[in-house]
């Protein structure tokens, strides 16, 4: 589930797909959040960039639990 969110964000923000240089920094932030397991940051970035990720009920429940743990 975290991997799904990360992949969708990586596709949406990859610097090779955007002329704006700010995407290089954004992409790095997403990579770092994924490596650190910072699910909250990944979810926030997904909302910021309006990235739609299909999660089933089990994945959604796991996501909610992981975010609660990180608080």
SULVENTA-V744606 format. One record per residue. N is the residue number from 1. D_CENTER is the distance of its C-alpha to the mean C-alpha in Angstrom with 1 decimal. Layout:
N,D_CENTER  N,D_CENTER
This chain:
1,10.1  2,7.5  3,8.3  4,8.2  5,4.6  6,4.4  7,7.5  8,7.1  9,5.1  10,7.7  11,10.3  12,9.9  13,10.1  14,12.3  15,15.3  16,17.8  17,17.0  18,17.6  19,20.7  20,19.4  21,19.2  22,16.6  23,13.9  24,14.9  25,14.1  26,10.7  27,9.9  28,11.5  29,9.6  30,6.2  31,8.6  32,10.3  33,7.8  34,7.3  35,11.0  36,11.9  37,10.2  38,8.9  39,7.2  40,8.3  41,6.8  42,3.1  43,5.2  44,7.2  45,5.6  46,5.2  47,8.7  48,9.8  49,9.5  50,10.6  51,8.5  52,10.4  53,9.5  54,12.7  55,13.0  56,16.6  57,18.3  58,18.1  59,14.4  60,14.0  61,16.7  62,15.1  63,11.9  64,14.3  65,16.4  66,13.8  67,12.8  68,16.6  69,17.3  70,15.2  71,17.1
